[in-house]
Amino acid sequence: MSDATLRDSAHMAGVEFSPADATSIAELLVRTGIELVEVGMVSGPGSKDAHLIEAVHAAVGSERAMTLVVVRDRQQVKQALDEAAALGVHHVMYSIPTSEEHAAIKLGSPSPKFLQTLAKAAIGEAKDRGFHVTFSGEDGARTPTERLVPYVAAGFAAGADRFRLAETVAYLTPWQMEAKIAELTAIDGSEIEIHSHNMLGMAVANSLAAVRAGARWVSATVGGIGERGGNAPLAELLMALRIVHGDERFDLRHLTRLAQIALRGSGLGDAFQSGPTAPHAFAYELPGQLQNPAAYETLPAELVGNERRLRVRTRLTTALVRWALDELADSVDVADFTAWLAERQAAQGGPVLDRDAIRKAAVDFPG
């Protein structure tokens, strides 16, 4: 079992955990019996999650931690691995988009041959450096079998230790999930993990279906906190494993305290609401998600009377600010304004900004 609270939940729009939160969450997860604590994201030099990664390593040891590494091209991967090594990371989880839509947006090509070539090169680079490697199928639930299975087989042939099927966009029923995972566990030498999102309310059911089909790892988050309707909630999943499968490996006494710390640190109040009607269900802080919402949404927000929105604290980029400003961007030096706004956010303790707040700040910008 792995927990992604300090990576997936931490990168939910507007959520930023402190090192103290990371320490407490990681320690309680390990006491609960979680084998692997996923923490932070690295895409190149100067990871903004360095403080979280270092806090978790100090709390539970780097052998119990895993850090996501973004894969976009070979040179970028080398720089990201340099950063991961400098932070003392031993276990990397490669985020690689497998669906045609996500690959076209993030890799610049939907070609399955290019996808496999890039994945094999990235896996080989990491194994040569001594990392334990999990590689993912980002948007894997929507990736057709004829595209996904050869990719996964190529990854294991290149030396990967584990494959994670990411239900980035909630898409499958439990019986469909069981069939899909069975196709992957049939690959020689495969070790499979499931990571589900909960927009359709089936993350726990899909996780159990994956286990039934032979998945050896399940990824969850405390309270189900996460993007796109949330993730598989840890407490419900562990309770289901005990009731349905008689699995008593985990110490459930820490779950309520874990939820309290995670909810406090995330600033989400007393409870996290999953599903499509929550105010944060269609909230984003990455410009790519705002520019290409269909790639991240099971169904559009408008269908359920919800709305797409921006929520960000300190993870400001010029691309995000330019999207928020839209037509106002022509009247402001966006780079200077972004730097000024980031400084103001830091001075004010990082209050949540939406699109209107960023546009109002542009009016106040002395430049």
Disulfide bonds with the S-S distance in Angstrom:
none
